[in-house]
Amino acid sequence: MISVVDLRKSFVAPNGERIEVLRGVTFAANAGESIAITGASGSGKSTLLHLLGGLETPDHGTISLDGQKIGFVFQFHYLLPDLSAVENVALPLLIARWKKGRAFERALELLQKTGLGDRAEHPIAHLSGGEQQRVAVARALITEPKLLLADEPTGNLDEAISEQIGRTLVDYAHEHSAITIVATHSAGLAGMCDRLLTLDAGRV
């Protein structure tokens, strides 16, 4: 379970003005649940995910999470271009000191599940945008996180690839008793999720 209570976050603009992005966000989610976060551009969707993932610190409020592993799918992949698809996916396990053979075996399983088994050895630069995003999804899932966060994971992809990625994220929560939280502008992706939360004026 994750519980968010009165979460607030502001930033200081270059002109010195303080901009309040989140003004008291409160919600909870249970294991096995997928949630879509929607709202206009600049409403704080990415900021909320960054706070939930520990990438930024809130000004006020609490975030309580049962479980320590968090997976993050970014809009712009952040894959390592000098590595192959399977090397990128295996990297979190290698950092965790898994044996190389076992880590690569697990990475290949996930790439096959996302339809990229035949592209596993290809350099990232040789993959399309949709293929790169599926590699990023596999990398986020490889540690079997209890909280999976995805920031506009289908933003620049065609409908078929977007649906496949969205289904993978939602199914992961159901199959692994995890929580998936997705920030998205896509009505299709939001419709796949169990619940929809809309950010407006810094609140849910």
N, C-alpha and C positions, 0 to 999 in steps of 0.2 A: 504493500500500500504506500501511496505518497500523499502527504497532506501539506497543503500550502495555505498559510494564514497571513493575511494583511501584508502581502508582499509589495514593497514600494522601491522604485528606482528612478533616479533623476540623473541628468548629465548637464555639464556646463558647456554652452555653446561658445564658439570663438569670440563672440562679442561680450561674453561674460554673463549672458542670460542663463538662468537655470531652467532646464526643460524637464518637466515631470512626465515620465513615460508610463510608469506603472504607479497607480494611486491607491493600492489596496486590493490586490488580487487574492482571492480566497477560493480554493476548490480542493477536492480530493478525488483520488482514483484508486481502484482496486486491481489486484492481480487478475490478468486475463482480459483487461479492458483496453480498448483503443480510443483515443480522444483526438479530435481535430480542433486546432486553434485557428480561428479565422479572424478577419478584421482588415480594415483598410491599410494600405502601405503607411508605415510609420506609426502604427497603432501599438507596437511593442511586442509583436509575436516573437521575433528573433531574440530580443532582450529577455523575454520570459524563458525561452529555451536555454539561453546561456546561463541564466540564474539557476534553473533546475539542474543543469549539468555541471555546476560549479565552476564555469568559465568566467563568471563575474560575481561580485559580492553585492547583495541587496543593501539598500540604505536602511531598511526596516523590514520586519516580518520574519517568519520561520518557514523552513522547508524540512519536512521529516520524511525519510525514506527507509523502508524495510529492505535491506539488501545493499550491497556496496558497488556492484558492477553497473556501469552506465555505458551505453553505446550511443554514438552520435553520428548522424548522417547529415553532412553539410550540403548546402546548395551547390557549392563549387568543388566538390570532391576532396581536394587536398590530398590527392594521391601522389606518390613519389614517382616522377617520370622516368627515372633511371632503372626502376624495378619492373618486373613483369606483373601481370595481374595476380598470379598465385603468390608471388613474393609480397605484394602489397597486402593481400588478405591475411597471409600468415604472420605478418610483422608483429601484431599485438601478442601473439603466442610466443614468438621468438624473444620478444622483450621480457615476457613472463618466464623465460628460461625453459620453455618446452623443448624437447628434442626436435631437431630440424625435420626428420622424417615424419614424425607424428603431426607436427604443425602443418606441414605441406599437405599431408593426407587430409586433414580436417579442412584446410583451405580449398582443396580441390573438390571436396564434397559440397561445400557451399556454392562454389562457382558452377558446379553441375546443376545444383538446385535452382540457380538463377538463370540457367540457360547459357552459361559461358564456359562449359567444360572444354570445348574445343578451342577456346581463346586463352586458356590459362597461362600459356608460355609466351603470349604476345606482349611486347612492351606497351605500356599505358598509352604512349603517343600514337600507337597504331590502332587504338580502339575508338569507336564513335562516342559521342557524348552520352548516349543511352547506355552503352556498354560500360563506360567509365562509372556511371552512377550505380549500375548494378554491382560493380566491383566494390564501390564505396559501401553499399548496403551489406554485402558479404563481409567486408572488414568489420563493420559495426556489430554484426551478429556473432562473430567467431568466438568471442569470450562468453557468449550466452548471458548477456546483461539482463538484469531484472527491470531496468528502465531503459527504453529505447527512445531517443529523441531524434526527430528528423525535421530539418529546417528547409522548407520548400523543396523537397526531394524530387519533384517532377516538374519544376518550374519551366524548363526549356525543352521538354521532351514531347514526342508525339503521343497521341492518345493510347496506342497499343502498349508502348513501353511504360507510360505513366500508370496504366491499369495494372500491369504486371508488378511494378515496383510497389504500388500502393497495396496490392493484395499480399505481397510478401511481408510488408511491414505489419499489416493488420493480422494476418494469420500467425505471425510470430508471437504476438501477445496471447492469442487464444491457445496456441499449441504449447507454450512454455510458461504459462501462468505469469507472464510478464506484463508490463505496462508500456504501451506505445503512445507517444504524444507527438503529433505532427502539426507543424505550422504550415498552412497552405492557403493559396488563393483558389485552388481547384475545387469546384463544386463536386466533381466526380470523386476525387480522393476523400473529401470530407464526408461524402455520402457512404463510403465504405466503412467508416469508423462507427463505433458503438454510440458515441456521444459527440456533440458539437458545442464548443464554447467560443463565444465571440468577444473579442476585446474591443471596447469602445470607451473613449475618454479615460483610458488607463485602468478600467475595471472590467471584470467578466460580466 
